[in-house]
Amino acid sequence: MGKRFTIMVVPDRSATVRRFRISKASLLFGLWTLIGFFLLVVGGTVGGIYFYGSVSGELEENDRLRYENLELRSQLLGVHQKVTSVQSILDRVERFDSKLRTITQLHDPDRHLALGPFDAKKDDDLDDPDGTVTDPLVLSIGENPLAAVGLMGKRLEELVSEAERREGSINELEVYLRGQKVRLASTPSIWPTRGWLTSGFGTRLDPYTGKRTMHSGIDIANQQGVSIMAPARGTVTFAGSSGGFGKVIVVDHGFGMRTRYAHLSEIAVQVGDRVKRGDQIAKLGNTGRSTGPHLHYEVEVNGICENPMNYILED
């Protein structure tokens, strides 16, 4: 038989002594099991510490990348706002260019000067009526900043190309306008008075009959007595009353252009007077067939009434 070991357990003096007999093989097995468990715990602890260090480093790297991603998105949104601002400026230049061509007749194909204006790029609507953003650039900034960088570069290239086209158009205008000082001085290009635009050029419902009729000018409302200025130099050809228009002034600017001012309260000029841009010629009123104090202003070119807004260069 193999060797055996006796283990005695003595609780106290009066208690019974307990004896346990364990074989040498069982004792060795128990020791090796204890040692193995200890090594397993130590190995698991070391592995856990190593894994935690590795994961902690990755978490720090992820936090850094997340922060850089947010910074990139913020910078891209800032650039996008600037690009949008530049586009807005170019659109205003386009409208100004178009108005200049209208008043100088550079758009008239019969004069063989129809070199512009260049057509403005028509962007798709970038926002739904409910306010939802649908601009692919803005969406990509939120979803994929790297893709947004590519879209931003393309958008900037388009802006550069558009700016170059605008520059060419403006340069052409500059060359032409240098020799057109007299015509420009005689072209109505400023607001004749300040106020609120209450009715535009074109068909509308007549405020008296309720029927759709042609409105041959624009209506600018303000307090009675506000000054009315000549929008360009010219000669007064009519100053008096004219039926439903009330008190009226007509100024001939030459080059086939005339302007009419109706519903005046006072007339400050006479037939034959020569006026220049900015001179006070009358005061706003409510005479004739009028529903309230306002100026009815018309621009006539070669006997045909045109939209005065096409000739006003001021914002």
CORZIZI-V142533 format. One record per backbone hydrogen bond with DSSP energy under -1.0 kcal/mol. NH is the residue of the N-H (numbers start at 1). CO is the residue of the C=O. Records with the same first field share a line. If there is no record, write none. Layout:
# CORZIZI-V142533
NH = CO ; CO
This chain:
# CORZIZI-V142533
5 = 22
7 = 20
9 = 18
18 = 9
20 = 7
22 = 5
24 = 3
27 = 23
28 = 24
29 = 25
30 = 26
31 = 27
32 = 28
33 = 29
34 = 30
35 = 31
36 = 32
37 = 33
38 = 34
39 = 35
40 = 36
41 = 37
42 = 38
43 = 39
44 = 40
45 = 41
46 = 42
47 = 43
48 = 44
49 = 45
50 = 46
51 = 47
52 = 48
53 = 49
54 = 50
55 = 51
56 = 52
57 = 53
58 = 54
59 = 55
60 = 56
61 = 57
62 = 58
63 = 59
64 = 60
65 = 61
66 = 62
67 = 63
68 = 64
69 = 65
70 = 66
71 = 67
72 = 68
73 = 69
74 = 70
75 = 71
76 = 72
77 = 73
78 = 74
79 = 75
80 = 76
81 = 77
82 = 78
83 = 79
84 = 80
85 = 81
86 = 82
87 = 83
88 = 84
89 = 85
90 = 86
91 = 87
92 = 88
93 = 89
94 = 90
95 = 91
96 = 92
97 = 93
98 = 94
99 = 95
100 = 96
101 = 97
102 = 98
103 = 99
104 = 100
106 = 101
107 = 101
108 = 105
111 = 108
112 = 109
115 = 113
128 = 132
131 = 128
134 = 126
135 = 126
139 = 135
140 = 136
141 = 137
142 = 138
143 = 139
144 = 140
148 = 144
149 = 145
150 = 146
151 = 147
152 = 148
153 = 149
154 = 150
155 = 151
156 = 152
157 = 153
158 = 154
159 = 155
160 = 156
161 = 157
162 = 158
163 = 159
164 = 160
165 = 161
166 = 162
167 = 163
168 = 164
169 = 165
170 = 166
171 = 167
172 = 168
173 = 169
174 = 170
175 = 171
176 = 172
177 = 173
178 = 174
179 = 176
180 = 177
184 = 180
185 = 181
186 = 182
187 = 184
189 = 231
196 = 221
198 = 219
199 = 219
202 = 215
204 = 213
206 = 211
210 = 206
213 = 204
215 = 202
218 = 297
219 = 199
220 = 295
221 = 196
225 = 284
226 = 223
228 = 282
229 = 192
230 = 279
233 = 185
234 = 275
235 = 252
236 = 273
237 = 250
238 = 250
240 = 248
242 = 246
245 = 242
246 = 243
248 = 240
249 = 261
250 = 238
251 = 259
252 = 235
253 = 257
257 = 254
258 = 300
259 = 251
260 = 298
261 = 249
262 = 296
263 = 245
264 = 247
265 = 283
266 = 283
268 = 281
272 = 236
273 = 270
275 = 234
278 = 230
279 = 276
281 = 228
282 = 228
283 = 266
284 = 226
289 = 244
290 = 288
294 = 285
295 = 220
296 = 262
297 = 218
298 = 260
300 = 258
301 = 304
302 = 256
304 = 301
306 = 299
310 = 307
311 = 308
313 = 189
